[in-house]
Amino acid sequence: MNAAPSITPERRHPGGFSMVEFLVAAFILSIGLLGLITLQVAAVAQTAAGRGRTTAANIANQILQRAQMEGQHYYLAKYNSVAPTLPAVFTATPGTALANAPFGGFNVDGVQVTDAGGANLTNLATLVPDANKRAPIFTASWARRAYLGTAPASTTQTQEFVVNIAWVEGPQTKYLSMSRSIRY
């Protein structure tokens, strides 16, 4: 007796991939690539936001250092009984509060480009040779808090100075405040 022939389909390409396997692999790869692109876009946005915050913090620190330098100058002048040589910007009328005095505008690199009145600085072309970087991005103001209760009786005074920085980042206006107690 003869055995019946087996009916098994032959594979034409025994070592290759089918079209369905290829499409599933391409779909999984495309989902992974889309995830990487989204991650890259988010990383770039966070880097820009971080740069803005860092620049604002540097500007605030720079203004507070100027106030502290002026305070030290006035303190040493009083201590040595000599007349101060710096004009009083931060230390005028000590002991009183001063709310939101404008300081000026700063560009994207943190260089001051406008004065407290909003006018361009006279040496702006020297300070910022690139004309595209002369527009103010950050605006700075400062405040001096009054004493709580009575002022100290000594000739030395310490007050808290607060610097506020504002800038536009995308559709939002961002703010940063920094304070320091300064003796003068």
C-alpha positions in Angstrom: 0.0 0.0 0.0 1.0 3.4 -0.8 1.0 6.0 1.9 -1.0 9.1 1.2 1.2 12.1 0.3 1.3 14.7 3.1 -0.3 18.0 2.4 2.1 20.6 4.0 2.6 24.0 2.5 6.1 24.8 1.4 7.7 28.0 2.6 9.0 30.0 -0.3 11.5 31.9 1.8 12.3 30.0 4.9 14.8 32.5 6.4 13.0 35.9 5.8 10.4 38.0 7.5 6.8 38.3 6.5 5.3 41.7 5.6 3.2 41.7 8.8 6.3 41.2 10.9 8.1 44.0 9.1 5.2 46.4 9.6 4.9 45.7 13.3 8.7 46.3 13.7 8.4 49.6 11.8 5.5 50.7 13.9 7.3 50.0 17.2 10.4 51.8 15.9 8.4 54.8 14.8 6.7 55.0 18.3 10.2 55.0 19.9 11.5 57.7 17.6 8.5 59.9 18.3 9.2 59.5 22.0 12.8 60.6 21.5 11.7 63.6 19.4 9.3 64.7 22.1 12.0 64.3 24.8 14.4 66.4 22.7 11.9 69.2 22.3 11.2 69.2 26.0 14.9 69.3 26.8 15.5 72.3 24.5 12.5 74.2 26.1 13.8 73.5 29.6 17.3 74.6 28.7 16.0 77.9 27.4 13.9 78.4 30.6 16.9 77.5 32.8 19.0 80.1 30.9 16.4 82.8 31.6 16.2 82.0 35.3 20.0 81.9 35.5 20.4 85.2 33.8 17.7 86.8 36.0 19.4 85.5 39.1 22.8 86.9 37.9 21.2 90.3 37.2 19.6 90.4 40.7 22.8 89.4 42.3 24.7 92.1 40.4 22.3 94.8 41.5 22.5 93.6 45.1 26.3 93.6 45.0 26.2 97.2 43.8 23.9 98.1 46.7 26.2 96.3 49.1 29.2 98.0 47.7 27.5 101.4 48.1 26.5 100.5 51.6 30.0 99.5 52.6 31.3 102.7 51.1 28.9 104.8 53.1 29.6 102.8 56.3 33.3 103.3 56.0 32.9 107.0 55.2 30.8 107.4 58.4 33.2 105.3 60.4 36.2 107.4 59.2 34.3 110.7 59.4 34.9 111.6 55.8 32.4 112.5 53.1 31.3 109.7 50.8 32.5 110.0 47.2 29.8 107.8 45.5 26.4 109.2 44.7 23.7 107.7 46.9 21.4 105.5 44.8 20.5 102.8 47.3 21.3 104.4 50.6 19.6 107.8 50.2 17.0 108.5 53.0 18.1 105.6 55.2 15.5 103.9 57.4 12.6 104.6 55.1 10.9 102.2 52.7 11.2 102.6 49.0 8.9 100.5 46.8 9.7 99.3 43.3 12.2 101.9 42.1 13.1 101.0 38.5 16.7 100.1 37.9 16.8 99.5 34.1 16.6 97.0 31.3 19.0 94.2 30.6 19.6 92.2 27.4 19.6 88.5 26.8 23.2 88.2 28.1 22.5 90.2 31.3 24.2 93.4 30.2 22.4 96.6 31.2 21.1 98.4 28.1 18.6 101.0 29.5 18.6 103.2 32.5 15.9 103.5 35.2 13.9 105.8 32.9 13.9 103.4 30.0 16.4 105.4 27.9 19.3 103.6 26.2 22.6 104.0 27.9 25.0 106.5 26.3 27.7 103.9 25.7 25.4 101.1 24.5 27.3 100.5 21.2 30.5 100.0 23.1 28.8 97.8 25.8 26.9 95.6 23.2 28.6 95.6 19.8 25.9 93.3 18.3 22.9 95.5 17.4 20.6 92.5 17.6 21.3 92.2 21.4 20.6 95.7 22.4 16.9 95.2 23.2 16.0 94.9 26.9 14.7 91.4 27.7 14.8 91.6 31.5 13.5 94.6 33.5 14.8 95.2 37.0 13.4 97.1 40.0 14.4 97.3 43.6 12.8 98.1 46.9 14.1 98.8 50.4 12.0 97.7 53.3 11.4 100.0 56.3 12.3 99.1 59.8 9.8 97.2 61.8 9.1 99.4 64.9 11.7 102.0 65.7 15.0 102.5 63.8 18.2 101.5 65.6 19.8 104.2 67.7 23.4 103.6 66.3 24.9 105.4 63.3 25.0 102.0 61.5 21.9 100.9 59.7 20.9 97.6 58.2 18.0 97.3 55.9 16.7 94.6 53.6 16.9 95.3 49.9 14.8 93.4 47.4 15.5 93.1 43.7 12.7 92.1 41.3 13.4 90.9 37.8 10.7 90.3 35.2 11.0 88.8 31.7 8.8 87.3 29.1 9.3 83.6 28.3 7.0 82.4 25.6 3.5 83.4 26.4 4.2 84.0 30.1 5.8 86.7 32.1 8.2 85.2 34.6 9.4 86.9 37.9 12.3 86.4 40.2 12.9 88.2 43.5 16.1 88.2 45.6 16.9 90.0 48.8 19.8 90.8 51.0 20.4 92.7 54.3 22.8 95.5 53.7 24.6 97.6 56.3 25.3 101.2 55.7 
